[in-house]
């Protein structure tokens, strides 16, 4: 298990379980951005952009300990 920091913006502020301040979430080893969406409470088609550690990411991208993920909707 490992932790990541998640921020959401745009329409996802209203549609997700994450507040404007963001949240630290615990994920199992091997988790991908798509797995994170389930915990956040949004669907793939609601996410317009994924940013991981300041760089454009993908839904199928693997996550690592202490990654910073921004989901833009």
Secondary structure per residue as TSV (DSSP state, phi and psi in degrees):
chain	resnum	aa	ss	phi	psi
A	1	X	-	360.0	147.8
A	2	X	E	-150.3	164.8
A	3	X	E	-110.4	145.0
A	4	X	E	-130.6	156.9
A	5	X	E	-100.2	129.6
A	6	X	E	-121.5	133.1
A	7	X	E	-123.6	145.6
A	8	X	E	-125.4	154.8
A	9	X	E	-146.2	171.0
A	10	X	T	67.7	-143.7
A	11	X	T	-62.0	-22.0
A	12	X	H	-67.5	-20.2
A	13	X	H	-60.8	-33.5
A	14	X	H	-88.1	-26.2
A	15	X	H	-99.0	-9.3
A	16	X	S	-109.9	174.5
A	17	X	S	-89.8	4.5
A	18	X	-	-100.2	132.7
A	19	X	-	-80.7	174.4
A	20	X	T	-61.0	-28.1
A	21	X	T	-75.4	-15.0
A	22	X	-	88.2	-177.0
A	23	X	E	-158.0	154.0
A	24	X	E	-96.9	125.3
A	25	X	E	-119.2	148.3
A	26	X	E	-100.9	130.7
A	27	X	E	-126.7	155.2
A	28	X	-	-76.3	154.7
A	29	X	T	-53.7	140.8
A	30	X	T	85.3	2.8
A	31	X	-	-66.2	149.1
A	32	X	B	-116.5	169.5
A	33	X	H	-55.0	-41.4
A	34	X	H	-58.2	-37.1
A	35	X	H	-65.5	-34.6
A	36	X	H	-63.3	-34.6
A	37	X	H	-57.7	-36.5
A	38	X	H	-61.2	-44.9
A	39	X	H	-68.4	-32.7
A	40	X	H	-76.8	-27.0
A	41	X	T	88.7	32.0
A	42	X	-	-127.3	161.2
A	43	X	-	-99.2	156.1
A	44	X	G	-49.0	-46.1
A	45	X	G	-73.2	-6.5
A	46	X	G	-86.4	-16.3
A	47	X	-	-93.3	118.7
A	48	X	-	-88.5	-39.1
A	49	X	E	-140.9	144.4
A	50	X	E	-118.3	128.7
A	51	X	E	-121.3	124.1
A	52	X	E	-119.9	118.5
A	53	X	T	52.9	41.6
A	54	X	T	82.3	2.1
A	55	X	E	-122.5	151.2
A	56	X	E	-57.6	132.3
A	57	X	-	-118.8	-176.8
A	58	X	-	-131.5	156.2
A	59	X	T	-63.6	-29.5
A	60	X	T	-92.2	8.7
A	61	X	-	-73.5	134.5
A	62	X	B	-71.8	143.7
A	63	X	-	-106.3	155.2
A	64	X	-	-130.1	166.0
A	65	X	T	-50.6	133.1
A	66	X	T	68.9	13.0
A	67	X	-	-61.8	151.2
A	68	X	E	-112.8	117.9
A	69	X	E	-116.3	128.8
A	70	X	E	-116.0	128.8
A	71	X	E	-110.5	122.5
A	72	X	E	-110.3	132.3
A	73	X	-	-123.3	360.0
